Amino acid sequence: MNNELKYKLEACVASFESVKQAVAGGADRLELCSHLSCGGLSPSPGLIRQTIEYSPVPVNILIRPRAGNFVYNKSELEIIECDIRYAHEIGAAGIVCGFLREDGSVDKEKTCYFRELSKPLSFTFHRAFDLCPDPFETLEDLIDCGIDRVLTSGQQNKATEGIDLIEKLVEKAAGRIIIMPGGGINAENVGSFLEKRVVEVHASGSAEIISHSIIPEKPALSDNIESDNRIMMTSKDKIAAIKAKLT
């Protein structure tokens, strides 16, 4: 697809092998995290360092200290602050984070505070946005805080199901903030998002790798023995296929 716009593909990666695959596939930026099975958690310092030293493209770091909701206590906020300072020290391009109140609305005070702390790194407000009761009010709050982009599936399980809201958010944003669709985006459906005037898309390009090193007769490492033998890894070919639709 030839366009005047310069589209960007952000690849979500949760291992160093995935980093290498995403870079080889032509990703324009990486979102580095861990534990994608629960929506993503903060990666280890070792993985962060190894990725930034290796990657020729910018690396944004997911900062989420635990699974579950996005209402953090004092100790968790202190961890987030430490992780942001480490992101500065290690040479990250940006952070990915999100803060909500008990009622599901964005915690504007905390968002603005951590956005200021993160400067001059870019700040992506992640899919906690999809839990907010009023996406348009939330969007204005994030713009007020100076957030650079919002990662959203259009408040649906998959971005294809939320594409109508994504289109409205792009229109409402009017260039003041980037609306970046994510959640089930692949080479087959990415074109429909470009038609909605998005300029960045987010995808994991995952492929399943099956191992048989953990056998049923032994203790399970999780509540599902099948998942213990399953590794989700970014595929160079899948990233390249999406990238091809953006150029």
C-alpha positions, 0 to 999 in steps of 0.5 A: 500500500503506497501512501504519503503517510509514514506508518509505524509498526510496533512489535510487542515482544516478551523474550530476546528471541522475539526481539530478534525475530521482530527486528528481522521482520522490520518492526519500527519499534519494540514494546518490551514486556514479559508474561503476555498471557496475563496482558504483559508485565514489566520485563527483567533488567537483564532482558531490558539491557540485552534488548537495548544493546541489540536493537537498532530500533527504539525500545519502549518498556512496559512498566506494570509491576503485577497482574490484575487491575491498574489501581496501585498502592504506595509500594507498587507506585514506588516500584513503578517510579524505580522502573521509570528511572531505570528506563532513563538510565538504560537508554529506553526510548519510552515507557508504557504504563497506565493508572486507573481509579477504583471506578475504572476512570483514569487516575489523572493525577498519577498519570500526569505525575508519571508522565512528567517523571518519564520525560523526555521519554515517550509515554504510551498509555496502555490498554487500561484505557479499554476499561475506562467507562468514558473513552472520550473523556479519558482521551481528553484527560490523557491529552491534558497530561501530555501522553504521546499515544494510547494503545487500544482495542477500541474497548473490545476483546479484539481491535477488529471488534472495536474498529468503529470506536477506534475511528471515532477516537482518531477523529476526536484526537485530531492529531493531538495524541496518537491512537494506536490500535492493538489486539489481534492485528495481523497482515489480513486485517491491518489494512482496515485500520489504515483506512481509519487514518491510524498511523501506528499499529501494535502487534505481537506477530506470535506463533506457537511453539510446542515442546514436550519437555514437561510430561503429564506424569510430573507436577504441573507448573500452572493450572493447565499442563498443556500451557506448560509446554507452549511458548508464544514467540514473535514470528519474523514472517508474521511481522514482515507480512504486516510491515509489507502492508504498511509500505 
